């Protein structure tokens, strides 16, 4: 068996990212919860395989499937721009188990104010970790900026949840079940831009097709953050819209009336089932390596690119997750 060739492009995902299907296959792999069970030694072994291959060193006996597996293990645990290991619950592979638990509890304990406040706080604490861990670029963010984003998003989510809860008191019970979704959507619109405000101030790296850095663009950051907000809200829709309808019907049945303790685990299970599909499919709505036309960039950066390479019409950037 011959040695593995060095022309496999592991800088890019294995599947064609210009198509939704290719991106979906990529994110089904990236969000695989089984990656959370890998040990530190396994993560380091995968990092070594990837970094050695990029440096032109192939481990004897390494197959192409093993290389791609190592690449996806590496991508699941390390930030693509900074190279630092992402905290466990901040990794994309933690999205399904964490969100199914938190969302299931938000949908179950939505009737009383203390539980509404508690689970919205838990959700925004988790979101803050995910948003920071998956930020685009290597722009540093201060603890003050982190605190402002966290407090603002939590306040927005709780205020939205409590405000809508009071407005829906006299409406059918099913309507009240959708209050957590409205709060989550509002919080995403606050949390993500604030958590990534540094990118809006100094911009994110933009590159040519070959990956050569051309400069920093706040316009690209705005576009990337907007895409992430849309993806996150879309991700929440099936998990927070389908289970409430099902549970509203099931809770009227004698089976659940006699076993009310089954409500929470059943809700969490339904949310988890929705998230297994919604998480990768909504992550795939936009390419991870997004593009923007040079004409839409800031005047200074546009002029700089035109001067250095007039033939470049489109630049690329990592939109974050």
Secondary structure, DSSP 8 states (H G I E B T S, - for coil): -----S---TTS-SS-TTSHHHHHHHHHHHT-GGGGG--HHHHHHHHHHHHHHHTT---TT--HHHHHHHHHHHHHHB-TTT--B--GGGSGGGHHHHHHHHHHHHHHS-SSHHHHHHHHHHHHHHHHHHHHHT-SSS----HHHHHHHHHHHHHHHHHHHHHHHHHTTTS-HHHHTTHHHHHHHHHHHHHHHHHTHHHHHH-EEEE-TT--EEEEEHHHHHHHHHHHHHHHHHHHHHHHHHHHHHHHHHTTSHHHHH-TTHHHHHHHHHHHHHHHHHHHHHHTTS-SEEEEEGGGS-HHHHHHHHHH-TT--EEEEE---
